[in-house]
Every structure is written in structure tokens, then in C-alpha cells.
Amino acid sequence: MKVKIFENGPIALDTEDEVSVNLDGSTEKKAGPLFLCRCGQSSTKPFCDGTHRKVEFRAPGAELDVG
């Protein structure tokens, strides 16, 4: 799985694995990149809806390759 943390933006997970994305702990098979909220203001949490731009969220970026 590759993880990219966008500067001033969301976390992108690029995976074909099952990822627990629901508040009740259930899993869903997600293909391709999955964008997760990092600013805490998204109305579609845990997913990013672009609100970080409106609230002028600021944080550094990074890239990780998780085996």
C-alpha cells in the first residue's frame, strides 16, 4: 500500500486491500486511491470532500510505502 499525505490536504491510500472505513468497523473493498480527511471538517468523514481548501487547512505532506 502506498500512502501519500498531501501538503495542506488529504491522505491518499493507494491499495487493493480491504480497508476499514466505516465508523461501525465494517470493511469495504476499495480499488484505486482512497482520499481521507485530515482537516477534520469534511461532511463525508472519513472521506475528503475538499473542505480543507475552504478552511485553509495547513500541514506538511509526506509519502510512505507500507508493505
Order of alpha helices (4+ residues) and beta strands (2+ residues): beta-beta-beta-beta-beta-alpha-beta
